[in-house]
Amino acid sequence: MSSRSAGVSLAFSQVGHGFSHLLTLLFPTIVLALEREWGLSYDHLLPLALAASILFGLGALPAGWLGDRWSAAGMMVIFFLGTGVSTVLTGFARTPLELALGMAATGLFASIYHPVGIAWLVRNARNRGKALGLNGVVGSIGVAAAPLVAGVLTDTISWRAAFIIPGVACTVTGLAMLALMRRGSMMDTASDLKPDPKASRDDVIRAFIVLSLTMIASGLLYQCLSLAMPKVFAERAGELLGTGAAGVGLAVSMIYLVSGACTYVGGYLADRYPNKVIYLVTFLLQVPVCMLAAVAAGLPVIAVAATLAILQTLNLPSESMLLARYTPERWRATAFGAKFVLSIGVSAASVPLIAWIYGATGGFVWLYYAMAAMAGIAALACLSLPGGRDAVTARAPEKAVAAAD
């Protein structure tokens, strides 16, 4: 495969990561306007996103299998077109059921990205940590842009425009990718640009068991933070941010922009230090920060939410590199699909969890206590991961080539 094709593939993989998060995280901010327009309470509206969250995770496994067995590039075209069109259609919903169905379709098509797009990126990257870090930055920009885009479009036009306009942008990107494929400017490849040394069978089994648990924890922690944050800020920092959706959206966006930059730092560290250590420390530090988030209000609640977002994104390159390191090439997209079934599909439980806690207590204190427990369990599990000398040695050839370049 030519370096030009690899570069174009990496570019579309990065952009796809941004859209996958942008389009699936519009609703947590839009819901603030729907409370007023439809006259329904937050704990009744939020579960409308449940099917979308479930499909966003469960669809990853068959999508990854198709990426391995059919075409990664073809699946990415389907991702862009399907996610974009579904989001546009969601903007025309007239009832809660139609809104839920539209978001469910968006979640299903968006589920293609993480197993296929990240495996595609790993296959085309010379320096995986750097590429994964940059990919995390773009994904975090998507996360950061979602509440801002949703808030501004909702306040200035309508909540419908907040779905339709981003959906059109995603669809146009898919059409551009399809055109480049037909011209031969981008193509699939069956092997890594820079393969890793083969891992032992025992290490593969041990990593699979531990990562299954930690990835579930990662998904739950991320979903709980991102879904609850707009409502938490509206209730605890309303005097600072104002009463409209735009102020809350801007605050959430700035947090994810800052944390996105830290994902690149995470990639830098992942190329140079044992991934196990980075992964463990980022989980461990979330425990006391979640405890602080349970009681913080005003400016402090914004600060602790930012710290949690940074820690959660800082460990993503290490997590992806651990999974790639202990997965055979021919099954990598399927493995990433399994990862996101666990980290995103299972984390759909965060939707009813948040709604139940809020409905029962009228707040989010116990949600953050639950998050602290999740992070603590994940940190303990990390101690059993393969690591140490193996983690450093596995990247020695990559460093040598990078130095030669």
N, C-alpha and C positions, 0 to 999 in steps of 0.2 A: 504494500500500500504506500502511496506517495505521501511525503510530508505535508503537501497541500491538503490532501484528503483528510489526513489525521487532524490538521489544524481546523478545517471546517467542521469536522465531526465534534471536536472539543468545543468549538464555539456554540454549536446548536445544543450540545449537552448542557453547557453552562446556562444558556438562555432558558432551556426547558426546565431547569431546576428552579429558576425564578418564577416562571409561570405556574409550576406545580404547587408552589406555596401561595402565590398571590391569589389564584382563583379559588383555592380551597379555604382561604382564611378571610374572605370578604364578609361572610355572614356574621361573625361575632361582633362586628361594628354595626353592620346594617340592622341587626336585631334591635339596637337601641331606638331606631326610627320606627321599626315595625311595632314595638310596644305601644307607641302613641297612635300610629295610623290604624292598626288592626284591633287595638284595645285588648290585647292579650298580655299576660304577665311574662316576665323573663323566663321563669322556670317552666312555662308551657311552650314558649317559642324555641328555646335552645334545643330541646330534643328533636326538632325538625331536622337538625344536622346529623342525627345519629346514623341514619342509613348511609349518608355520604361518608362519614368517618369509618364505618365498617367496610364499605366497598373500597375505599381508598387503601385500606390495608389488605383485605382478602383478595382483591384483584391482582395484587402484586405477584403472587405465586404463579398463576397461569400466564401472566404477562411476561415474567422472567423466563418461563419454560419456552414460550413462543419466541422470545428474543434469542435464546440459545439454539432452538431448533429451526427457526424460520429466518428472520431478518431483524437485527437490532435497529438498523436505519428505518426499515419499513414500519416497525412498531413505534418508533419515535414520530413518524409522520402521522400515524393514527392517534398518538397522544396529543399532538398539537391541534389537529383538526377536531377530534372528538371532544376534548376538554373545552376548546374555544366555543364550539357550536352549542354544547350543553349549557355553558355559562350564559350565553346570549339568551337561550330559551328560558332559563331560570328568571331572567329579568322580565319576562312576560307573564309570570305566574299571577293568577287571580285569587287563589285560595292557599291556605297552609299546605294542603295535600300536594298541589301542583308545585309549590315552592320546594317541598321535601323531595319530590320526584326529580325535579330539575337538578337540585344539589346532589342527589344520589347518582345521576348520570355523570355529573362533573367529577364526583369522587371516583367512579369506576374508570373513566378514561384517564384521570390524573394518576391512578394507581400504576399506570404503565411506566411512568418516569423513573422512579427510584430503582427498581430492579434492572431495567434496561439501560437507562441513561447513565447510571453510575458505573455499571459493568462496562458499558461502551467507553466511558471516560477512562477507566482503569486500563483498558485494552489499548487505547490510543496515546496514553501519557508516557513521557520519558521520565519525569520526576513525579511519582504518584502523590507524595505528600503535598507538594506545591500545587498540583492540579486539583487535588481534593480540597485543599484549603481555599483555593480560588472558587471552586464550585460551591463550597459552603458560604463564601462571601456573597455570591450571586443568589443562592437560596435564601440567605438571610435578608438580602435586599428585597426579595419577593415577600418574605414574612413582614419586613418593615413597611413595605409599600402597601400591603393589603389594608391595614386599618386607616392609613392616610388617604389612599385612593377611595376607599369605601366612605370614609367620613366626609371628604371634600365633595365627592360626586353626590352623595346623599344630601348634604346641606345646600349645595349650589344648584343641583338639577333634581334628582329624585333617587330613591333607593333602587329603582329599576335601572337607571343609568349606571349605577355602581356595579351591576352585573354585566350589562350589555357592552359597555365600552371596553373593559379589559378582555372580555370574551372575543370581541372582534379582533383585537390586537394579537391574541394567541392564534386565532384562525389564520390570519394573514401570514404569521411566521411559519405555520405549517405549510401553506401554499408555496412560500419561498423555498423551504427545504425540499419539497417535492420537485420543484423546478430544477434545483441544483443536482438532485439525484438523477433526473432524466438527462441532464447535460453531461453526466459522468464526473462532476466536480467532487462527488462524495460517494464512498462505497463502503461496504461491510468488510471486515477482516475476521479471520477465524482464530488468530493467535495474538498474544501480547507483544507489543513493541519491545518490552523489556521484561522477560519472565523472571519469577522468583525461584530460588532453590526449592525442591520438593520437601514438604513437611512430613514428619513421621506420622504413622497411623495413630499412635497414642496421643500425640499433640493435636491432631485433627479432631479426634473424638472429644478430648478434654475441652478444646476451644469451642466446639459446637455446643456442648452442654452449658458451659458458663456463659457464652455469648447469647444463648437463647434467653437466659434469665436477665442478663444486663440490658439486652436490647428491649425487652418488655418494659423494664424500669425506665429506660431512656424515653421510650415512646409515651409512657404514662406521664412522666415528669414534664416533657415538652408540651403535650396536649393540655394538661391541667393548667400550666402556666399561660400558654397562649390563648386558650379559650376563656379563662376567667379574668385575664388582665384588664380588658376594657371595662368590664363591670366593676372590678375592684377599684380601678382608678376613678371611675365615675362616682363611686360611693365614698371612697376614702380620701380622694384628692380633688374633689369637685371644686373647692374654693380656688385651687390653683389653676385648674384646666378649663373651667367654665362648664356650662350646662349642655352645650351642643356636642354632637358626635365628633366634630373636627378637632377640638382640643384634645380629647381622649385619644383619637386616632393619631394625632401628631406625636403625643408622648410615647405611645406604643411603638410607633414607627422609628423614632429616634433611638429607642432602646435596642431594637433589632438591627439598626444600622451600626451601632457601636459593637454589638455582639458579633455581627457579621465580619467586621474587621478582625476580631479575635479568632475567627475560624481560620483565617490565613495564618495567624500565629500558630494555631494548633497544627496546621499542615507543616509549617516550618519545624516545629518540635518533633512531629511524627517522623520526619525524614532523618532526625539526628539522635533521638533518644528512644528507649524501649517503650513501645506503645502501651504495654501493660501498666507501667508506672503513671503515664499521663492519664490513662483511663481511670485508674484507681483514685488518684488525687482529685480529679474533677468531680467524681461522685461523692467522695468524702467531704469535700468543702461545701457541697449543697446542703448537708444536714443542718449545720448551724444557721445557714442563711435562710432556709425554709422556716426554721423556728422564729427567726426575726420577722419574717414576712407575715407570720400569723398575727402579730400584734402591731405592726407598723402602720402609720397613717401619715397623710400629707406628703411632704418631700421625701421622708425616709422610705415610704412604701414604694416610691418610684425608684429609689436607689437600690433597694434590696431586689426588686424585680429585675432591674438591669444586671445586677450581679448574678442572679440565677440564670438569666438568658446567656450571659457570657460563658458561664461554666458549662451550660448545656451544649453550646455550639463549639466550645474549645475542644471537646473530646470527640467530635464527629469524625475528623480525619483519622484519628487513631482507631476508632471503632471500625471504620471502613477498611483500613489497612490490615487490621487483625483478621477481618472476615476474608479479604482477598488473599491474605497470606496462607490461610488454612483451608482454601477451597480450590479444587481442580479447575483449570481454565474452562473446560467444556461445560461446567455446571455453574459458572460464576453468576450469570444473570438469574438463574434459578435460586441460587443461594441468597442473592440480594433480595429476590422475591420473598423467600422464606423469612428473611430478616424483617422486611416491612409488613409481612403478615403479623409477625410478632410485635414489632415496635409501633406500628400504626393501627393494624386491625384490632389487636387486643386492647390498645390504648383508646379505642372507641368507647371503652367502659368509662373513660373520663367524662363523657357527656352526661350520662345519667348520674354519675357520682357527683359532679358539680351541681347539677339540678337538684338532686336529693339533699345534699348538704345545705345548699342555699335555702331550699324550701323548708327544711327542718329547723335550721338555726338562724336563718335570716342574714347569714354572713359567710365568710370564707376561712375563719380561724381553723376549723378542723380539717379543711382541705389542705392547708399548708402543713399541719401536723402529719397528715397521711403522706404527703410528699416527702417530708423529712424521713419517715420510716422507709419509704421506697428507696431513697438514695442511700440510706445506711445498709440495707440488704444488698443492694447492687455493689457497694464498696467491698463488703465482705466476700461476695462472689468473685470479684476481680482478683483476689489473692490466689485463686486456683488456676488462673490463666497461664498458659505457656508464656515465657518471657525471658528476661535476662539476656544472656549471651546470644540465644537463638534469635531474639528480636533485632539485635544489632547486626549480627552476621548476615541475616537475610537481606539486609539492605546494603551490605558492603559492595556488591557488584554495581548497584545503582549509583552509589556515591562515586565509585571509580569512573564510571562512564560520564557522570555529571562533571567531574573534575577535568576529564579529557576534553569535554565539549567546551 
